[in-house]
Amino acid sequence: MKPPTSLITGGSGYLASRLVSLIDGDVHVLAGTSSDLSHLPPTSATIHRADGSVDALIEIIEAVKPDRIFHLATHYLRHDDPARAHAMVEANIAFGTNVLSALVTSGLGMSCVFVFAGTYFEYYSERAALNLYAATKRAFDTIVGYFSDAYGLRAAKVVMYDIYGPKDPRSKLVGVAVRSALEGSTLRVLAEPPDLDLVYADDAGRALIAAAETAGEAGPGFSEVYAASSGRLTSLDSLVEAVGSATHADLMIDRGAFPAPDRFMSDYIRLPPPPGWVPVVTLEDGIAATVEEMRNEV
């Protein structure tokens, strides 16, 4: 049987860069006209650039004829910024809606599986998201639900926790901690940093693939929500111990370097994993792989 044809949006993002190397079959990457794709691994993936308009997306979808779309395009802001709110709405709601509209217009709405990434920040409370970024992600979830119900779209959402791994350009805690240990600099953190559900990037990518396989075997209108969880919460002390073991360095920590946020996640949503998926990379092995890659950069 011929491997499925996959189209990945958000080619400039970290998770997309890891997913590209995990997918079998014909892989296509969709990115903005000015997106930096230099971080993508050496791959035979075909690159498509578009301005995000429905017409441009229809042209690409009709040419690619994807069996699966992995929608990872996003614009992230941890803290609300009124000056950049429009950019988040455009990236997190409007663009994804245009992809769905193009998919339906092209006539592939019922044959193509649509898998998209959510965030646990969406589940701050029953009615509210943690921040504006998560609120836009939550709004898009509702839009996908509409397309599934109205057009028979087969969709699967995979809620992501804190993803880490090698070659991560983002300023996330694991990467910052590893760099601090290798450089001998001080890790600056909150006075009481929350425990984190740390998931290795390749495990997160495999969760997306597992969700796509499940949706691909389902009937029209399939719409499920899964979570890519490590199954454990890691404290700052445990993370520091793992980083210290991998780097053979004593990590200096400045607790209370940042003020406590007004809103923070005090509870983590627990949802079922994609059928057949379990994380296979332990925190210790994931940290070791991250350290090995970062040693060459420091």
ChimeraX commands (.cxc) that place a marker at each C-alpha (Angstrom):
marker #1 position 0.00,0.00,0.00 radius 0.5
marker #1 position 1.30,3.45,-0.93 radius 0.5
marker #1 position 2.26,5.57,2.12 radius 0.5
marker #1 position -0.04,8.56,2.66 radius 0.5
marker #1 position 0.78,12.00,1.33 radius 0.5
marker #1 position 1.20,14.50,4.16 radius 0.5
marker #1 position 1.00,18.29,4.18 radius 0.5
marker #1 position 2.44,20.08,7.23 radius 0.5
marker #1 position 1.61,23.70,7.99 radius 0.5
marker #1 position 3.80,25.87,10.20 radius 0.5
marker #1 position 7.05,24.76,8.60 radius 0.5
marker #1 position 9.03,27.38,10.53 radius 0.5
marker #1 position 8.02,25.90,13.89 radius 0.5
marker #1 position 9.99,23.52,16.08 radius 0.5
marker #1 position 7.49,20.67,16.21 radius 0.5
marker #1 position 7.06,20.75,12.43 radius 0.5
marker #1 position 10.83,20.47,11.99 radius 0.5
marker #1 position 10.85,17.28,14.06 radius 0.5
marker #1 position 7.72,15.83,12.47 radius 0.5
marker #1 position 9.15,16.10,8.95 radius 0.5
marker #1 position 11.80,13.50,9.69 radius 0.5
marker #1 position 9.32,11.11,11.33 radius 0.5
marker #1 position 6.79,10.80,8.53 radius 0.5
marker #1 position 6.93,8.09,5.90 radius 0.5
marker #1 position 5.70,8.78,2.39 radius 0.5
marker #1 position 5.40,11.94,0.32 radius 0.5
marker #1 position 5.86,14.97,2.61 radius 0.5
marker #1 position 4.98,18.56,1.78 radius 0.5
marker #1 position 5.64,21.59,3.98 radius 0.5
marker #1 position 3.50,24.73,3.78 radius 0.5
marker #1 position 5.03,27.97,5.00 radius 0.5
marker #1 position 4.55,31.70,4.68 radius 0.5
marker #1 position 6.19,33.62,1.89 radius 0.5
marker #1 position 8.89,34.98,4.20 radius 0.5
marker #1 position 9.15,32.14,6.77 radius 0.5
marker #1 position 12.67,31.01,7.72 radius 0.5
marker #1 position 12.96,27.28,7.00 radius 0.5
marker #1 position 16.70,26.99,7.54 radius 0.5
marker #1 position 16.15,24.87,10.66 radius 0.5
marker #1 position 14.38,22.09,8.76 radius 0.5
marker #1 position 16.45,18.88,8.64 radius 0.5
marker #1 position 17.85,17.63,5.33 radius 0.5
marker #1 position 14.77,16.14,3.74 radius 0.5
marker #1 position 13.09,15.38,0.48 radius 0.5
marker #1 position 10.00,17.28,1.56 radius 0.5
marker #1 position 8.52,19.61,-1.03 radius 0.5
marker #1 position 8.26,23.21,0.16 radius 0.5
marker #1 position 5.21,25.31,-0.71 radius 0.5
marker #1 position 4.97,28.98,0.11 radius 0.5
marker #1 position 1.69,30.85,0.21 radius 0.5
marker #1 position 0.27,34.12,1.47 radius 0.5
marker #1 position -2.43,32.28,3.42 radius 0.5
marker #1 position -5.33,33.28,1.22 radius 0.5
marker #1 position -7.99,30.69,0.44 radius 0.5
marker #1 position -7.24,30.84,-3.31 radius 0.5
marker #1 position -3.53,30.20,-2.77 radius 0.5
marker #1 position -4.28,27.34,-0.39 radius 0.5
marker #1 position -6.78,25.76,-2.78 radius 0.5
marker #1 position -4.12,25.75,-5.50 radius 0.5
marker #1 position -1.63,23.98,-3.21 radius 0.5
marker #1 position -4.12,21.47,-1.83 radius 0.5
marker #1 position -5.40,20.57,-5.29 radius 0.5
marker #1 position -1.81,20.05,-6.48 radius 0.5
marker #1 position -0.66,18.02,-3.46 radius 0.5
marker #1 position -3.90,16.06,-2.88 radius 0.5
marker #1 position -2.92,15.29,0.72 radius 0.5
marker #1 position -4.23,12.29,2.59 radius 0.5
marker #1 position -3.32,14.00,5.86 radius 0.5
marker #1 position -2.84,17.58,6.95 radius 0.5
marker #1 position -0.86,18.24,10.11 radius 0.5
marker #1 position -1.82,21.78,11.07 radius 0.5
marker #1 position 0.96,23.15,13.29 radius 0.5
marker #1 position 1.05,26.79,12.19 radius 0.5
marker #1 position 0.73,29.04,15.22 radius 0.5
marker #1 position 1.74,32.36,16.72 radius 0.5
marker #1 position 2.69,32.05,20.39 radius 0.5
marker #1 position 2.74,34.70,23.09 radius 0.5
marker #1 position 3.01,33.65,26.73 radius 0.5
marker #1 position 1.89,37.08,27.92 radius 0.5
marker #1 position -0.91,39.10,26.35 radius 0.5
marker #1 position 0.23,41.96,24.15 radius 0.5
marker #1 position -2.53,44.14,22.66 radius 0.5
marker #1 position -0.20,45.28,19.89 radius 0.5
marker #1 position 0.21,41.69,18.69 radius 0.5
marker #1 position -3.29,40.37,19.34 radius 0.5
marker #1 position -4.24,40.72,15.68 radius 0.5
marker #1 position -1.25,38.61,14.62 radius 0.5
marker #1 position -2.35,35.81,16.92 radius 0.5
marker #1 position -5.91,35.90,15.64 radius 0.5
marker #1 position -4.65,35.80,12.05 radius 0.5
marker #1 position -2.24,32.90,12.65 radius 0.5
marker #1 position -4.22,30.83,15.14 radius 0.5
marker #1 position -7.77,31.30,13.86 radius 0.5
marker #1 position -7.98,32.90,10.41 radius 0.5
marker #1 position -5.22,30.93,8.70 radius 0.5
marker #1 position -6.43,27.56,9.96 radius 0.5
marker #1 position -9.98,28.45,8.93 radius 0.5
marker #1 position -8.70,29.27,5.46 radius 0.5
marker #1 position -6.96,25.88,5.29 radius 0.5
marker #1 position -10.20,24.14,6.23 radius 0.5
marker #1 position -12.19,26.20,3.73 radius 0.5
marker #1 position -9.69,25.41,0.98 radius 0.5
marker #1 position -9.83,21.72,1.86 radius 0.5
marker #1 position -13.62,21.63,1.60 radius 0.5
marker #1 position -13.69,23.74,-1.57 radius 0.5
marker #1 position -11.15,21.44,-3.23 radius 0.5
marker #1 position -13.48,18.50,-2.67 radius 0.5
marker #1 position -11.07,16.72,-0.32 radius 0.5
marker #1 position -12.88,17.56,2.90 radius 0.5
marker #1 position -14.10,14.02,3.52 radius 0.5
marker #1 position -11.08,12.12,2.22 radius 0.5
marker #1 position -8.28,14.07,3.92 radius 0.5
marker #1 position -7.57,13.70,7.65 radius 0.5
marker #1 position -6.98,16.94,9.57 radius 0.5
marker #1 position -4.77,16.70,12.67 radius 0.5
marker #1 position -3.98,19.80,14.70 radius 0.5
marker #1 position -2.08,20.64,17.87 radius 0.5
marker #1 position -3.73,22.14,20.91 radius 0.5
marker #1 position -2.21,23.31,24.18 radius 0.5
marker #1 position -2.97,22.45,27.77 radius 0.5
marker #1 position -3.19,26.21,28.36 radius 0.5
marker #1 position -6.65,25.98,26.78 radius 0.5
marker #1 position -7.88,24.19,29.90 radius 0.5
marker #1 position -7.20,26.78,32.60 radius 0.5
marker #1 position -10.81,26.37,33.72 radius 0.5
marker #1 position -14.02,24.96,32.32 radius 0.5
marker #1 position -14.88,28.20,30.54 radius 0.5
marker #1 position -11.61,30.08,30.24 radius 0.5
marker #1 position -8.15,29.66,28.75 radius 0.5
marker #1 position -4.96,30.70,30.51 radius 0.5
marker #1 position -4.11,33.54,28.15 radius 0.5
marker #1 position -5.14,35.11,24.85 radius 0.5
marker #1 position -2.93,32.72,22.89 radius 0.5
marker #1 position -4.71,29.71,24.40 radius 0.5
marker #1 position -8.07,31.40,23.86 radius 0.5
marker #1 position -7.38,31.64,20.12 radius 0.5
marker #1 position -6.41,27.97,20.07 radius 0.5
marker #1 position -9.62,27.10,21.90 radius 0.5
marker #1 position -11.64,29.12,19.41 radius 0.5
marker #1 position -10.08,27.25,16.50 radius 0.5
marker #1 position -11.01,23.96,18.15 radius 0.5
marker #1 position -14.65,25.05,17.92 radius 0.5
marker #1 position -14.22,25.89,14.24 radius 0.5
marker #1 position -12.76,22.45,13.49 radius 0.5
marker #1 position -15.72,20.90,15.27 radius 0.5
marker #1 position -18.04,22.82,12.97 radius 0.5
marker #1 position -16.27,21.58,9.83 radius 0.5
marker #1 position -16.43,18.01,11.10 radius 0.5
marker #1 position -20.14,18.25,11.80 radius 0.5
marker #1 position -21.12,20.23,8.70 radius 0.5
marker #1 position -18.79,18.75,6.07 radius 0.5
marker #1 position -17.83,15.30,7.39 radius 0.5
marker #1 position -14.22,16.29,8.04 radius 0.5
marker #1 position -12.24,13.65,9.92 radius 0.5
marker #1 position -10.28,15.54,12.55 radius 0.5
marker #1 position -8.13,14.82,15.58 radius 0.5
marker #1 position -6.74,17.30,18.08 radius 0.5
marker #1 position -3.62,16.45,20.08 radius 0.5
marker #1 position -3.12,18.56,23.19 radius 0.5
marker #1 position 0.54,19.32,23.75 radius 0.5
marker #1 position 2.29,19.91,27.05 radius 0.5
marker #1 position 5.85,21.22,27.42 radius 0.5
marker #1 position 7.83,19.97,24.43 radius 0.5
marker #1 position 11.63,19.91,24.49 radius 0.5
marker #1 position 14.48,18.39,22.57 radius 0.5
marker #1 position 17.59,19.03,20.44 radius 0.5
marker #1 position 17.83,22.03,18.14 radius 0.5
marker #1 position 14.97,23.84,19.85 radius 0.5
marker #1 position 15.29,27.56,19.03 radius 0.5
marker #1 position 12.68,28.56,21.61 radius 0.5
marker #1 position 13.56,29.90,25.06 radius 0.5
marker #1 position 11.97,27.01,26.94 radius 0.5
marker #1 position 13.02,25.87,30.42 radius 0.5
marker #1 position 14.81,22.67,29.43 radius 0.5
marker #1 position 16.92,24.33,26.75 radius 0.5
marker #1 position 17.70,27.32,28.96 radius 0.5
marker #1 position 18.67,25.01,31.83 radius 0.5
marker #1 position 20.99,22.94,29.63 radius 0.5
marker #1 position 22.62,26.03,28.17 radius 0.5
marker #1 position 23.10,27.53,31.65 radius 0.5
marker #1 position 24.80,24.33,32.83 radius 0.5
marker #1 position 27.10,24.17,29.81 radius 0.5
marker #1 position 28.00,27.86,29.99 radius 0.5
marker #1 position 28.29,28.00,33.77 radius 0.5
marker #1 position 25.70,30.76,33.95 radius 0.5
marker #1 position 22.84,31.11,36.43 radius 0.5
marker #1 position 19.40,29.73,35.66 radius 0.5
marker #1 position 16.81,32.38,36.54 radius 0.5
marker #1 position 13.39,31.04,37.50 radius 0.5
marker #1 position 10.25,31.84,39.47 radius 0.5
marker #1 position 10.35,31.53,43.23 radius 0.5
marker #1 position 8.00,28.54,43.02 radius 0.5
marker #1 position 8.09,27.24,39.43 radius 0.5
marker #1 position 5.28,24.82,38.59 radius 0.5
marker #1 position 5.90,21.17,37.86 radius 0.5
marker #1 position 5.91,20.45,34.13 radius 0.5
marker #1 position 4.74,17.61,31.91 radius 0.5
marker #1 position 7.87,17.39,29.74 radius 0.5
marker #1 position 7.48,15.54,26.44 radius 0.5
marker #1 position 10.34,14.83,24.05 radius 0.5
marker #1 position 9.66,16.43,20.67 radius 0.5
marker #1 position 9.87,13.21,18.66 radius 0.5
marker #1 position 7.39,11.56,21.02 radius 0.5
marker #1 position 5.03,14.50,20.44 radius 0.5
marker #1 position 5.48,14.09,16.68 radius 0.5
marker #1 position 4.68,10.39,16.90 radius 0.5
marker #1 position 1.51,11.24,18.82 radius 0.5
marker #1 position 0.35,13.36,15.88 radius 0.5
marker #1 position 1.03,10.49,13.49 radius 0.5
marker #1 position -0.87,8.03,15.70 radius 0.5
marker #1 position -3.84,10.41,15.81 radius 0.5
marker #1 position -3.76,10.69,12.01 radius 0.5
marker #1 position -3.76,6.92,11.63 radius 0.5
marker #1 position -6.77,6.58,13.93 radius 0.5
marker #1 position -8.73,9.31,12.15 radius 0.5
marker #1 position -7.80,7.79,8.79 radius 0.5
marker #1 position -9.56,4.56,9.74 radius 0.5
marker #1 position -12.69,6.36,10.97 radius 0.5
marker #1 position -15.80,7.42,9.15 radius 0.5
marker #1 position -16.90,10.93,8.08 radius 0.5
marker #1 position -17.39,13.43,10.88 radius 0.5
marker #1 position -14.85,11.77,13.19 radius 0.5
marker #1 position -13.65,14.32,15.75 radius 0.5
marker #1 position -11.64,13.38,18.82 radius 0.5
marker #1 position -9.33,15.08,21.30 radius 0.5
marker #1 position -6.19,13.34,22.57 radius 0.5
marker #1 position -3.21,14.37,24.66 radius 0.5
marker #1 position 0.52,13.74,24.24 radius 0.5
marker #1 position 1.49,13.44,27.90 radius 0.5
marker #1 position 4.64,11.98,29.41 radius 0.5
marker #1 position 2.53,10.56,32.22 radius 0.5
marker #1 position 4.56,12.34,34.90 radius 0.5
marker #1 position 5.14,15.80,36.30 radius 0.5
marker #1 position 8.72,16.97,36.67 radius 0.5
marker #1 position 9.73,19.45,39.35 radius 0.5
marker #1 position 12.47,22.00,38.88 radius 0.5
marker #1 position 14.68,20.06,41.30 radius 0.5
marker #1 position 14.23,16.86,39.28 radius 0.5
marker #1 position 15.00,18.71,36.04 radius 0.5
marker #1 position 18.12,20.28,37.57 radius 0.5
marker #1 position 19.26,16.84,38.74 radius 0.5
marker #1 position 18.78,15.38,35.25 radius 0.5
marker #1 position 20.60,18.29,33.60 radius 0.5
marker #1 position 23.43,18.10,36.13 radius 0.5
marker #1 position 23.83,14.36,35.53 radius 0.5
marker #1 position 23.95,14.81,31.76 radius 0.5
marker #1 position 26.32,17.80,31.76 radius 0.5
marker #1 position 28.44,16.83,34.81 radius 0.5
marker #1 position 27.96,20.37,36.05 radius 0.5
marker #1 position 26.42,22.02,39.09 radius 0.5
marker #1 position 23.62,24.26,37.90 radius 0.5
marker #1 position 23.37,27.59,39.71 radius 0.5
marker #1 position 19.78,28.76,40.26 radius 0.5
marker #1 position 18.35,32.18,41.02 radius 0.5
marker #1 position 14.92,31.46,42.47 radius 0.5
marker #1 position 12.56,34.39,42.40 radius 0.5
marker #1 position 14.30,36.12,39.51 radius 0.5
marker #1 position 10.91,36.67,37.88 radius 0.5
marker #1 position 7.67,37.80,39.53 radius 0.5
marker #1 position 4.96,35.21,39.95 radius 0.5
marker #1 position 2.37,35.44,37.15 radius 0.5
marker #1 position -1.19,36.47,37.93 radius 0.5
marker #1 position -2.49,33.40,36.08 radius 0.5
marker #1 position -0.80,30.04,36.07 radius 0.5
marker #1 position -1.77,26.42,35.55 radius 0.5
marker #1 position -2.57,24.85,38.90 radius 0.5
marker #1 position -4.09,21.70,37.43 radius 0.5
marker #1 position -3.40,19.73,34.26 radius 0.5
marker #1 position -6.10,18.38,31.99 radius 0.5
marker #1 position -5.85,14.63,31.55 radius 0.5
marker #1 position -7.13,13.27,28.25 radius 0.5
marker #1 position -6.61,9.89,26.57 radius 0.5
marker #1 position -3.53,9.43,24.38 radius 0.5
marker #1 position -3.90,8.67,20.67 radius 0.5
marker #1 position -4.68,4.94,20.30 radius 0.5
marker #1 position -1.49,2.90,20.18 radius 0.5
marker #1 position 0.77,5.76,21.29 radius 0.5
marker #1 position 3.00,5.81,24.35 radius 0.5
marker #1 position 6.02,8.06,24.98 radius 0.5
marker #1 position 9.23,6.11,24.52 radius 0.5
marker #1 position 11.93,8.67,25.38 radius 0.5
marker #1 position 12.61,9.03,29.09 radius 0.5
marker #1 position 13.41,12.43,30.58 radius 0.5
marker #1 position 16.97,11.30,31.24 radius 0.5
marker #1 position 17.52,10.15,27.65 radius 0.5
marker #1 position 15.80,13.25,26.25 radius 0.5
marker #1 position 17.99,15.55,28.34 radius 0.5
marker #1 position 21.10,13.62,27.28 radius 0.5
marker #1 position 20.20,14.02,23.58 radius 0.5
marker #1 position 19.56,17.72,24.10 radius 0.5
marker #1 position 22.88,18.17,25.89 radius 0.5
marker #1 position 24.81,16.31,23.20 radius 0.5
marker #1 position 23.42,18.56,20.48 radius 0.5
marker #1 position 23.88,21.77,22.45 radius 0.5
marker #1 position 27.52,21.03,23.36 radius 0.5
marker #1 position 28.38,21.71,19.73 radius 0.5
marker #1 position 26.79,25.14,19.92 radius 0.5
marker #1 position 28.20,26.45,23.19 radius 0.5
marker link #1:1,2 radius 0.2
marker link #1:2,3 radius 0.2
marker link #1:3,4 radius 0.2
marker link #1:4,5 radius 0.2
marker link #1:5,6 radius 0.2
marker link #1:6,7 radius 0.2
marker link #1:7,8 radius 0.2
marker link #1:8,9 radius 0.2
marker link #1:9,10 radius 0.2
marker link #1:10,11 radius 0.2
marker link #1:11,12 radius 0.2
marker link #1:12,13 radius 0.2
marker link #1:13,14 radius 0.2
marker link #1:14,15 radius 0.2
marker link #1:15,16 radius 0.2
marker link #1:16,17 radius 0.2
marker link #1:17,18 radius 0.2
marker link #1:18,19 radius 0.2
marker link #1:19,20 radius 0.2
marker link #1:20,21 radius 0.2
marker link #1:21,22 radius 0.2
marker link #1:22,23 radius 0.2
marker link #1:23,24 radius 0.2
marker link #1:24,25 radius 0.2
marker link #1:25,26 radius 0.2
marker link #1:26,27 radius 0.2
marker link #1:27,28 radius 0.2
marker link #1:28,29 radius 0.2
marker link #1:29,30 radius 0.2
marker link #1:30,31 radius 0.2
marker link #1:31,32 radius 0.2
marker link #1:32,33 radius 0.2
marker link #1:33,34 radius 0.2
marker link #1:34,35 radius 0.2
marker link #1:35,36 radius 0.2
marker link #1:36,37 radius 0.2
marker link #1:37,38 radius 0.2
marker link #1:38,39 radius 0.2
marker link #1:39,40 radius 0.2
marker link #1:40,41 radius 0.2
marker link #1:41,42 radius 0.2
marker link #1:42,43 radius 0.2
marker link #1:43,44 radius 0.2
marker link #1:44,45 radius 0.2
marker link #1:45,46 radius 0.2
marker link #1:46,47 radius 0.2
marker link #1:47,48 radius 0.2
marker link #1:48,49 radius 0.2
marker link #1:49,50 radius 0.2
marker link #1:50,51 radius 0.2
marker link #1:51,52 radius 0.2
marker link #1:52,53 radius 0.2
marker link #1:53,54 radius 0.2
marker link #1:54,55 radius 0.2
marker link #1:55,56 radius 0.2
marker link #1:56,57 radius 0.2
marker link #1:57,58 radius 0.2
marker link #1:58,59 radius 0.2
marker link #1:59,60 radius 0.2
marker link #1:60,61 radius 0.2
marker link #1:61,62 radius 0.2
marker link #1:62,63 radius 0.2
marker link #1:63,64 radius 0.2
marker link #1:64,65 radius 0.2
marker link #1:65,66 radius 0.2
marker link #1:66,67 radius 0.2
marker link #1:67,68 radius 0.2
marker link #1:68,69 radius 0.2
marker link #1:69,70 radius 0.2
marker link #1:70,71 radius 0.2
marker link #1:71,72 radius 0.2
marker link #1:72,73 radius 0.2
marker link #1:73,74 radius 0.2
marker link #1:74,75 radius 0.2
marker link #1:75,76 radius 0.2
marker link #1:76,77 radius 0.2
marker link #1:77,78 radius 0.2
marker link #1:78,79 radius 0.2
marker link #1:79,80 radius 0.2
marker link #1:80,81 radius 0.2
marker link #1:81,82 radius 0.2
marker link #1:82,83 radius 0.2
marker link #1:83,84 radius 0.2
marker link #1:84,85 radius 0.2
marker link #1:85,86 radius 0.2
marker link #1:86,87 radius 0.2
marker link #1:87,88 radius 0.2
marker link #1:88,89 radius 0.2
marker link #1:89,90 radius 0.2
marker link #1:90,91 radius 0.2
marker link #1:91,92 radius 0.2
marker link #1:92,93 radius 0.2
marker link #1:93,94 radius 0.2
marker link #1:94,95 radius 0.2
marker link #1:95,96 radius 0.2
marker link #1:96,97 radius 0.2
marker link #1:97,98 radius 0.2
marker link #1:98,99 radius 0.2
marker link #1:99,100 radius 0.2
marker link #1:100,101 radius 0.2
marker link #1:101,102 radius 0.2
marker link #1:102,103 radius 0.2
marker link #1:103,104 radius 0.2
marker link #1:104,105 radius 0.2
marker link #1:105,106 radius 0.2
marker link #1:106,107 radius 0.2
marker link #1:107,108 radius 0.2
marker link #1:108,109 radius 0.2
marker link #1:109,110 radius 0.2
marker link #1:110,111 radius 0.2
marker link #1:111,112 radius 0.2
marker link #1:112,113 radius 0.2
marker link #1:113,114 radius 0.2
marker link #1:114,115 radius 0.2
marker link #1:115,116 radius 0.2
marker link #1:116,117 radius 0.2
marker link #1:117,118 radius 0.2
marker link #1:118,119 radius 0.2
marker link #1:119,120 radius 0.2
marker link #1:120,121 radius 0.2
marker link #1:121,122 radius 0.2
marker link #1:122,123 radius 0.2
marker link #1:123,124 radius 0.2
marker link #1:124,125 radius 0.2
marker link #1:125,126 radius 0.2
marker link #1:126,127 radius 0.2
marker link #1:127,128 radius 0.2
marker link #1:128,129 radius 0.2
marker link #1:129,130 radius 0.2
marker link #1:130,131 radius 0.2
marker link #1:131,132 radius 0.2
marker link #1:132,133 radius 0.2
marker link #1:133,134 radius 0.2
marker link #1:134,135 radius 0.2
marker link #1:135,136 radius 0.2
marker link #1:136,137 radius 0.2
marker link #1:137,138 radius 0.2
marker link #1:138,139 radius 0.2
marker link #1:139,140 radius 0.2
marker link #1:140,141 radius 0.2
marker link #1:141,142 radius 0.2
marker link #1:142,143 radius 0.2
marker link #1:143,144 radius 0.2
marker link #1:144,145 radius 0.2
marker link #1:145,146 radius 0.2
marker link #1:146,147 radius 0.2
marker link #1:147,148 radius 0.2
marker link #1:148,149 radius 0.2
marker link #1:149,150 radius 0.2
marker link #1:150,151 radius 0.2
marker link #1:151,152 radius 0.2
marker link #1:152,153 radius 0.2
marker link #1:153,154 radius 0.2
marker link #1:154,155 radius 0.2
marker link #1:155,156 radius 0.2
marker link #1:156,157 radius 0.2
marker link #1:157,158 radius 0.2
marker link #1:158,159 radius 0.2
marker link #1:159,160 radius 0.2
marker link #1:160,161 radius 0.2
marker link #1:161,162 radius 0.2
marker link #1:162,163 radius 0.2
marker link #1:163,164 radius 0.2
marker link #1:164,165 radius 0.2
marker link #1:165,166 radius 0.2
marker link #1:166,167 radius 0.2
marker link #1:167,168 radius 0.2
marker link #1:168,169 radius 0.2
marker link #1:169,170 radius 0.2
marker link #1:170,171 radius 0.2
marker link #1:171,172 radius 0.2
marker link #1:172,173 radius 0.2
marker link #1:173,174 radius 0.2
marker link #1:174,175 radius 0.2
marker link #1:175,176 radius 0.2
marker link #1:176,177 radius 0.2
marker link #1:177,178 radius 0.2
marker link #1:178,179 radius 0.2
marker link #1:179,180 radius 0.2
marker link #1:180,181 radius 0.2
marker link #1:181,182 radius 0.2
marker link #1:182,183 radius 0.2
marker link #1:183,184 radius 0.2
marker link #1:184,185 radius 0.2
marker link #1:185,186 radius 0.2
marker link #1:186,187 radius 0.2
marker link #1:187,188 radius 0.2
marker link #1:188,189 radius 0.2
marker link #1:189,190 radius 0.2
marker link #1:190,191 radius 0.2
marker link #1:191,192 radius 0.2
marker link #1:192,193 radius 0.2
marker link #1:193,194 radius 0.2
marker link #1:194,195 radius 0.2
marker link #1:195,196 radius 0.2
marker link #1:196,197 radius 0.2
marker link #1:197,198 radius 0.2
marker link #1:198,199 radius 0.2
marker link #1:199,200 radius 0.2
marker link #1:200,201 radius 0.2
marker link #1:201,202 radius 0.2
marker link #1:202,203 radius 0.2
marker link #1:203,204 radius 0.2
marker link #1:204,205 radius 0.2
marker link #1:205,206 radius 0.2
marker link #1:206,207 radius 0.2
marker link #1:207,208 radius 0.2
marker link #1:208,209 radius 0.2
marker link #1:209,210 radius 0.2
marker link #1:210,211 radius 0.2
marker link #1:211,212 radius 0.2
marker link #1:212,213 radius 0.2
marker link #1:213,214 radius 0.2
marker link #1:214,215 radius 0.2
marker link #1:215,216 radius 0.2
marker link #1:216,217 radius 0.2
marker link #1:217,218 radius 0.2
marker link #1:218,219 radius 0.2
marker link #1:219,220 radius 0.2
marker link #1:220,221 radius 0.2
marker link #1:221,222 radius 0.2
marker link #1:222,223 radius 0.2
marker link #1:223,224 radius 0.2
marker link #1:224,225 radius 0.2
marker link #1:225,226 radius 0.2
marker link #1:226,227 radius 0.2
marker link #1:227,228 radius 0.2
marker link #1:228,229 radius 0.2
marker link #1:229,230 radius 0.2
marker link #1:230,231 radius 0.2
marker link #1:231,232 radius 0.2
marker link #1:232,233 radius 0.2
marker link #1:233,234 radius 0.2
marker link #1:234,235 radius 0.2
marker link #1:235,236 radius 0.2
marker link #1:236,237 radius 0.2
marker link #1:237,238 radius 0.2
marker link #1:238,239 radius 0.2
marker link #1:239,240 radius 0.2
marker link #1:240,241 radius 0.2
marker link #1:241,242 radius 0.2
marker link #1:242,243 radius 0.2
marker link #1:243,244 radius 0.2
marker link #1:244,245 radius 0.2
marker link #1:245,246 radius 0.2
marker link #1:246,247 radius 0.2
marker link #1:247,248 radius 0.2
marker link #1:248,249 radius 0.2
marker link #1:249,250 radius 0.2
marker link #1:250,251 radius 0.2
marker link #1:251,252 radius 0.2
marker link #1:252,253 radius 0.2
marker link #1:253,254 radius 0.2
marker link #1:254,255 radius 0.2
marker link #1:255,256 radius 0.2
marker link #1:256,257 radius 0.2
marker link #1:257,258 radius 0.2
marker link #1:258,259 radius 0.2
marker link #1:259,260 radius 0.2
marker link #1:260,261 radius 0.2
marker link #1:261,262 radius 0.2
marker link #1:262,263 radius 0.2
marker link #1:263,264 radius 0.2
marker link #1:264,265 radius 0.2
marker link #1:265,266 radius 0.2
marker link #1:266,267 radius 0.2
marker link #1:267,268 radius 0.2
marker link #1:268,269 radius 0.2
marker link #1:269,270 radius 0.2
marker link #1:270,271 radius 0.2
marker link #1:271,272 radius 0.2
marker link #1:272,273 radius 0.2
marker link #1:273,274 radius 0.2
marker link #1:274,275 radius 0.2
marker link #1:275,276 radius 0.2
marker link #1:276,277 radius 0.2
marker link #1:277,278 radius 0.2
marker link #1:278,279 radius 0.2
marker link #1:279,280 radius 0.2
marker link #1:280,281 radius 0.2
marker link #1:281,282 radius 0.2
marker link #1:282,283 radius 0.2
marker link #1:283,284 radius 0.2
marker link #1:284,285 radius 0.2
marker link #1:285,286 radius 0.2
marker link #1:286,287 radius 0.2
marker link #1:287,288 radius 0.2
marker link #1:288,289 radius 0.2
marker link #1:289,290 radius 0.2
marker link #1:290,291 radius 0.2
marker link #1:291,292 radius 0.2
marker link #1:292,293 radius 0.2
marker link #1:293,294 radius 0.2
marker link #1:294,295 radius 0.2
marker link #1:295,296 radius 0.2
marker link #1:296,297 radius 0.2
marker link #1:297,298 radius 0.2
view
